[in-house]
Amino acid sequence: MTSTSRKTIWLIKVAEPTPVDGKDVHLMRGGILSKKLAEKGHTVIWWHSTINHQNKTQRFAKHTLIKASPNLHILFLHSILYKKSVSILRVVSQYGMARAFKKLAAQHTPPDLIVCCLPPLELCWQAVNYGMRHKVPVIIDVQDLWPDAFMKFAPDVLKPVWRLLLTPWYSMVRKACANATAITAITDEFLDWALRYANRDKTQLDKSFPFGYDDTMPDGDAVSAAEKRWESLGIGKNPHDFISCFIGFMGRHYELEVVIEAARRLQHDKPGFKFVLCGTGDNLEKYKQLAAGCSNVIFPGWINEAEIWTLMRRSAVGLAPYKKTATLIKNLTNKPVEYMSAGLPVISSLGGVLETTLSTYGCGITYLPGDTDRLVNILIDLHNNHESRSAMSINARKLFQDKFSADNVYGEMIDFIEHMSNRY
C-alpha cells in the first residue's frame, strides 16, 4: 500500500472487549477489524465506551484516548454506568455517549470514512449526521435488530404502547439507514431488514459480512497457564469425560435453564458428562442457584483468549442454547462460529439461519427451545457415536475455514472499506 492510499478511518463500536482490558483479551468484530485496518497502514480511531459491558465497570473516570498501536487509537467516551444490559440506565448511558461523540468529533479533523455499528442507535444517528455535515461517507454495520429486538419484552396487549415508547429509536434507525452511504450486516437477512428501514433497494454498496473469528493459537505461556487452570478445575483430566462448553454473556438471549436441567439428569447415570458454562452477565447468579447440587456443572466466570482456545479443544461439543426470538432467527451469531473454529459440533436451540447452516453443512444439531429431553438424547447419542461426532467436527472446521476465518472475512471487509474510501 502506498502512502497516498492510506486513510483515516473512524470505527464506532461499543460493548466489546478492547486491548486495554487485559493482556490476553479475546477481540471481536470491532477489535479485529480495527487491528487489521491499522496493520494495513490506515490511521484508525476506534470510538468506544469507558464502560466495560461484560463486567459492568468503568474503565476510566473521564473521556480517555489510548494509543493501542502505532496506527490505532481508542477513544473511550465517558457516560453513566449501568448494571443491567436491558435497563433505563443503559438508554441514558447511550444518549450520553452520543452527546460525547458529537462534542469530541467536532474537535477532530474529519476522517476519510466512518464505520459505525448498529446498535446503539444514538451513536449511529450522530455518526450519519456528522457524515452528512462534513461530506464523510458512513457505513452502518448492522449487528443486532434494534429497536425490533425489544418488542418481544412487551406483552401482546401492551405492544402498541411499547412501540410508542420506542418511537425515538424507530426514528433513529430509519434516519440512520436512509442516510448512510452504505449498509453492511452480519447476514443477508439483517441487511434486508436495514434496507427496509432505509426504504430503498439493495445496491453494490450494500453487502453482508458474517462474524469472523481469529483462531490463531495464543502465546505459548498463556496457553500453558490456561491448561493448568482447566486441570485444576478437573476439566480434561479424564479422557472419558464428555465436555459440553458454553462461552458467552449470560443475558437475555440464552436459555441455560435447559442445559442445567440436562446436566442434573445426566450427573448420576452418566458421570462422564461435564458442562462448563463460561461468562458473566445479568443472569449468572440465577444460573448458579439453579445448578446447586449439580457437581457436573462448572462456572469458571469470564475467561480470556487462551482459556477459550484451550477449553474448546478439550470439549466434545459447543452449546448455543438460545431463546426463540424473531431477531435471532435471522442471525448467525458469533458463538457457533467460535465453536466451529475448534471443530466443535454445535448443539443449538435456535431456528432460522443457524439451524439451516448446521443442517446444510452437517456440523451440528438443533433442538426446540425448552426441550430438555431432546437435548439429553442428543448429548448421549453423540457420546456413544464417535464416528458421527467426528464427521460433524470435520464439517464444522471446514465450514469455518471456508466462510468464517477472520483473515478471509475481514480481509474482504477491508477491501470493501478501502473501495468506499477511495470512491468518495
URQUI-V600938 format. One record per pair of residues at least 12 apart in sequence whose ideal C-beta (glycine too) atoms are under 6 Angstrom apart, sorted by the first residue. I is the first residue (numbers start at 1). J is the second residue. D is the distance in whole Angstrom. If there is no record, write none. Layout:
i->I j->J d->D
i->I j->J d->D
This chain:
i->1 j->41 d->5
i->6 j->41 d->5
i->6 j->42 d->6
i->7 j->42 d->5
i->7 j->112 d->4
i->7 j->421 d->5
i->8 j->43 d->5
i->8 j->111 d->4
i->8 j->112 d->5
i->9 j->37 d->6
i->9 j->42 d->5
i->9 j->44 d->5
i->9 j->111 d->6
i->9 j->113 d->5
i->10 j->45 d->5
i->10 j->111 d->5
i->10 j->114 d->5
i->11 j->34 d->5
i->11 j->46 d->5
i->11 j->115 d->5
i->12 j->47 d->4
i->12 j->116 d->4
i->12 j->123 d->6
i->12 j->127 d->6
i->13 j->30 d->3
i->13 j->117 d->4
i->14 j->48 d->6
i->14 j->49 d->4
i->15 j->53 d->4
i->16 j->28 d->5
i->16 j->30 d->5
i->16 j->31 d->6
i->18 j->74 d->6
i->19 j->68 d->5
i->20 j->66 d->6
i->24 j->222 d->5
i->24 j->304 d->4
i->24 j->305 d->5
i->24 j->306 d->5
i->26 j->305 d->4
i->26 j->308 d->6
i->32 j->214 d->6
i->32 j->406 d->5
i->32 j->410 d->6
i->33 j->410 d->5
i->34 j->46 d->5
i->34 j->72 d->6
i->36 j->410 d->5
i->38 j->69 d->6
i->38 j->71 d->4
i->38 j->72 d->4
i->43 j->71 d->5
i->44 j->72 d->5
i->45 j->73 d->5
i->45 j->75 d->6
i->46 j->74 d->5
i->47 j->75 d->5
i->48 j->74 d->6
i->48 j->76 d->5
i->49 j->77 d->6
i->49 j->97 d->6
i->50 j->76 d->5
i->50 j->78 d->5
i->51 j->81 d->6
i->55 j->280 d->6
i->56 j->83 d->5
i->58 j->81 d->6
i->60 j->76 d->6
i->62 j->78 d->5
i->63 j->78 d->5
i->64 j->76 d->5
i->77 j->97 d->5
i->77 j->100 d->4
i->77 j->101 d->6
i->79 j->93 d->5
i->79 j->96 d->3
i->79 j->97 d->5
i->80 j->92 d->6
i->80 j->93 d->5
i->80 j->96 d->6
i->84 j->282 d->5
i->85 j->251 d->5
i->85 j->282 d->6
i->86 j->252 d->6
i->94 j->120 d->4
i->94 j->122 d->5
i->95 j->122 d->5
i->98 j->122 d->4
i->98 j->123 d->5
i->98 j->126 d->5
i->101 j->123 d->6
i->101 j->126 d->5
i->102 j->126 d->5
i->105 j->130 d->6
i->110 j->134 d->4
i->110 j->136 d->5
i->112 j->421 d->5
i->113 j->137 d->5
i->113 j->420 d->6
i->113 j->421 d->4
i->114 j->127 d->5
i->114 j->131 d->6
i->114 j->136 d->6
i->114 j->138 d->5
i->115 j->139 d->5
i->115 j->141 d->6
i->116 j->140 d->6
i->117 j->141 d->5
i->117 j->143 d->6
i->118 j->140 d->5
i->118 j->142 d->5
i->119 j->144 d->5
i->119 j->146 d->4
i->121 j->146 d->6
i->121 j->169 d->5
i->121 j->172 d->4
i->121 j->173 d->6
i->124 j->140 d->6
i->124 j->176 d->4
i->125 j->172 d->4
i->125 j->175 d->6
i->125 j->176 d->5
i->128 j->176 d->5
i->128 j->179 d->5
i->128 j->180 d->6
i->137 j->181 d->4
i->137 j->420 d->6
i->137 j->424 d->4
i->138 j->180 d->5
i->138 j->181 d->5
i->139 j->182 d->5
i->139 j->184 d->6
i->140 j->176 d->6
i->140 j->180 d->4
i->140 j->183 d->5
i->141 j->184 d->5
i->142 j->185 d->4
i->142 j->190 d->5
i->142 j->194 d->5
i->143 j->186 d->6
i->145 j->193 d->6
i->145 j->327 d->4
i->147 j->166 d->5
i->147 j->169 d->4
i->147 j->170 d->6
i->148 j->327 d->6
i->149 j->327 d->4
i->152 j->325 d->5
i->173 j->197 d->5
i->174 j->197 d->5
i->177 j->194 d->5
i->177 j->197 d->4
i->177 j->198 d->4
i->178 j->198 d->5
i->182 j->205 d->4
i->182 j->206 d->6
i->183 j->206 d->5
i->184 j->207 d->6
i->184 j->209 d->6
i->185 j->208 d->5
i->186 j->210 d->6
i->186 j->211 d->6
i->187 j->208 d->6
i->187 j->331 d->6
i->187 j->332 d->6
i->187 j->353 d->6
i->188 j->208 d->5
i->189 j->330 d->4
i->190 j->330 d->6
i->191 j->208 d->5
i->209 j->409 d->6
i->209 j->413 d->5
i->210 j->332 d->6
i->210 j->404 d->6
i->211 j->334 d->4
i->211 j->337 d->5
i->212 j->404 d->6
i->212 j->406 d->4
i->212 j->409 d->3
i->212 j->410 d->5
i->213 j->337 d->5
i->213 j->338 d->5
i->213 j->341 d->5
i->213 j->404 d->6
i->213 j->406 d->6
i->214 j->406 d->4
i->215 j->341 d->4
i->218 j->305 d->5
i->218 j->306 d->4
i->218 j->309 d->6
i->222 j->306 d->4
i->223 j->306 d->5
i->226 j->306 d->4
i->226 j->307 d->4
i->226 j->310 d->4
i->227 j->310 d->6
i->233 j->298 d->6
i->236 j->314 d->4
i->240 j->272 d->5
i->241 j->272 d->5
i->241 j->274 d->6
i->242 j->272 d->5
i->242 j->273 d->5
i->242 j->316 d->5
i->242 j->383 d->5
i->243 j->274 d->5
i->243 j->314 d->6
i->243 j->315 d->4
i->243 j->316 d->6
i->244 j->275 d->5
i->244 j->317 d->5
i->244 j->319 d->5
i->245 j->276 d->5
i->245 j->311 d->6
i->245 j->315 d->4
i->245 j->318 d->6
i->246 j->277 d->5
i->246 j->319 d->4
i->247 j->278 d->5
i->247 j->308 d->6
i->248 j->279 d->5
i->248 j->335 d->5
i->249 j->279 d->6
i->249 j->281 d->5
i->250 j->279 d->5
i->250 j->281 d->3
i->250 j->283 d->5
i->250 j->284 d->5
i->251 j->281 d->5
i->251 j->282 d->5
i->253 j->322 d->6
i->254 j->321 d->6
i->255 j->321 d->5
i->255 j->323 d->5
i->255 j->369 d->6
i->256 j->287 d->5
i->256 j->321 d->6
i->258 j->321 d->6
i->258 j->372 d->5
i->258 j->375 d->6
i->259 j->319 d->6
i->259 j->321 d->5
i->260 j->290 d->5
i->260 j->291 d->5
i->261 j->372 d->5
i->262 j->372 d->5
i->262 j->375 d->5
i->262 j->376 d->5
i->263 j->275 d->5
i->263 j->294 d->5
i->263 j->296 d->5
i->263 j->297 d->5
i->264 j->294 d->5
i->265 j->376 d->6
i->267 j->294 d->6
i->267 j->296 d->5
i->273 j->296 d->6
i->274 j->296 d->5
i->275 j->297 d->5
i->276 j->298 d->5
i->277 j->299 d->6
i->278 j->300 d->5
i->278 j->303 d->5
i->280 j->302 d->5
i->312 j->342 d->4
i->312 j->344 d->6
i->313 j->342 d->6
i->315 j->344 d->6
i->317 j->344 d->6
i->317 j->345 d->5
i->317 j->347 d->5
i->318 j->339 d->3
i->318 j->344 d->4
i->318 j->346 d->5
i->319 j->347 d->5
i->320 j->335 d->5
i->320 j->336 d->5
i->320 j->346 d->6
i->320 j->348 d->4
i->321 j->349 d->5
i->322 j->349 d->6
i->322 j->350 d->4
i->323 j->369 d->6
i->324 j->369 d->5
i->328 j->350 d->6
i->329 j->351 d->5
i->329 j->352 d->3
i->332 j->353 d->5
i->332 j->354 d->6
i->337 j->404 d->5
i->340 j->396 d->4
i->340 j->399 d->6
i->340 j->400 d->4
i->341 j->400 d->5
i->343 j->393 d->4
i->343 j->396 d->5
i->343 j->397 d->4
i->345 j->364 d->5
i->345 j->392 d->4
i->345 j->393 d->6
i->346 j->358 d->6
i->346 j->364 d->3
i->347 j->365 d->6
i->347 j->378 d->6
i->348 j->366 d->5
i->349 j->367 d->5
i->349 j->369 d->5
i->361 j->395 d->5
i->361 j->399 d->5
i->362 j->395 d->5
i->363 j->392 d->5
i->363 j->395 d->4
i->363 j->396 d->4
i->363 j->399 d->6
i->365 j->378 d->5
